[in-house]
Amino acid sequence: MLTNRQQDILRLIIQHYTQTGQPVGSKKLMEEGIDASSATIRNEMKALEELGLLQKTHSSSGRVPSIEGYRYYVDHLLQPSRVAKKEMQTIRQSFGGEFHEINEIIQQSATILSQLTSYTALSLGPDVKDRKLTGFRIVPLNNRQVIALIVTDKGNVESQVFTIPAAISGEDLEKMVRIINDRLVGEPLVTVYNRLRTEIPMILHKYFQTTEGILSLFDTMLGQAFESKVYVGGRMNMLDFEGAQDVDHFKTMYTLMKDSEKLSQLLVPQDRGIQIRIGNELGSQLFQNMSLIQATYEIDGHGQGTIALLGPTSMPYSKMFGLIDAFRHELASKLADYYRSLDNSSEWS
C-alpha cells in the first residue's frame, strides 16, 4: 500500500512524463507541490522504483513510469479529464453530415477519434444478430460483370463485383434474384443463411439448369454481412509509437490492422463501461509497448458497439479516458438517431 505522498509522486511523474516524454526528478516534483525536501523525495522515488512502479533512465537522474506503474495509476489514481469545448464541437460537427448506411457512421467514428488523438482508433458497430434482409439487387456493369448488393433493415449494405457464369444468361439471373427476394426478404439473416443451403437450391433447380454461381455469390456476401467488421482509423499513427520504428514490427502491426477477425479478438467483450489494458495484458508481444482503451456503448433495441484507442503506454490516460467516454456517448446518439430515421421511413413506406 502506497502512502499518500508516494501516490502523489507517482501521479505527478506519470502526468508529467505522458505530457512531455521527459524523465522527472526531485526538483520538478518540488515545483509541482510535493511538500518535502529533495532528499526525501529521492528516497520516495527509490522506494517506488524498488516496488517496480518507477524505473531510472540511463541518461538522467529522473524517473519514468514502468508498465506496473501505469497499471497502478490507472487502477487507483486516474481521474478523467474534462473534454475541451473545441474537441466536443469537432466530434459533433464530424457526425453532423449525411450518412447512407450504418457502416459509414462506424467508419467515420474511427477516423474522427484517430484524428483527435493521433493514435490508432478501432470501431466495431452494434450487434448484427437480429438483422433482416430487405433486398438483394443486381446492377449490371457490362456484359458479364455485375455489382451484387445485399441490404438489411439496420442500414447495412454489402456489395461485391461479380462475374456472371457463362451458363447463366442475364434474363435467368434476373429471375433468380426475383425468386430469392420473394422468399427471403423480411427474414432474419440467420434464416436466410439456412434457407439458402436447403430450400432455395431446390426451388431454383426446378427452373434453371445451373445455379451454382448465383448461390455461391449470395453465400459469400452473407458471410460478409455476418462478419464483425472492425473499422480502423490512423493506421500510420503507429509509426509514432515507441518501438514501432522497427520496420518488420511495423509491417506486422500494419497487416494485423487490416484483419477484422484478429482485431475482433483484440477487442475483449465486456458488458459496459471503459477498460484499459496495458502491455502484455493485450495478449501479444506485438503490443508490449502499447495500451488499449476500449469503451462499449448501447443502442436500445440494436445491441452493443465498441470504440477503442490503441496508443503507446505513455499516452495521457486521464485525457484519453475522458475523451473516449464523451465520444462513445456522441456516437451512440448519432447511431440511435439513424436507427430512428430508418424506423420512421419504414413506417411511411
Number of C-alpha atoms within 10 A of each C-alpha: 5 11 9 9 14 17 18 16 23 27 21 18 27 27 20 19 19 19 12 12 13 14 21 24 18 24 15 16 21 15 9 13 11 18 12 13 12 16 11 12 21 19 13 19 25 17 15 21 18 11 13 14 22 24 20 17 12 8 7 11 12 20 26 24 27 18 22 15 22 25 19 16 21 19 10 11 15 17 13 15 14 14 17 11 8 8 13 15 10 13 18 14 10 14 18 10 8 9 13 11 17 19 21 15 22 24 20 20 28 23 21 19 25 22 15 14 18 19 23 25 30 29 30 25 25 21 16 18 12 16 21 20 23 18 18 20 16 18 11 15 12 9 10 14 15 18 15 20 17 20 20 23 18 21 17 17 18 16 16 16 15 17 17 18 16 9 12 17 13 16 8 14 18 12 15 20 15 14 14 20 16 11 13 22 17 17 16 17 23 15 13 21 17 11 14 17 12 10 12 18 16 12 13 17 12 8 12 13 10 14 19 13 17 19 18 12 17 19 16 12 18 18 14 15 20 15 13 17 19 25 24 26 23 20 21 13 18 21 17 13 20 14 17 20 12 10 11 10 13 19 12 11 17 15 10 14 20 14 14 17 14 12 20 18 10 13 20 12 13 13 10 13 11 18 15 18 18 23 21 15 14 18 13 10 11 17 21 17 18 25 24 25 20 26 25 25 24 21 18 10 9 18 14 20 21 26 27 25 26 25 26 24 24 23 23 18 23 17 17 20 25 16 21 23 20 15 23 23 15 18 23 21 16 18 21 17 13 20 21 12 12 15 13 11 10 10 8 6 5
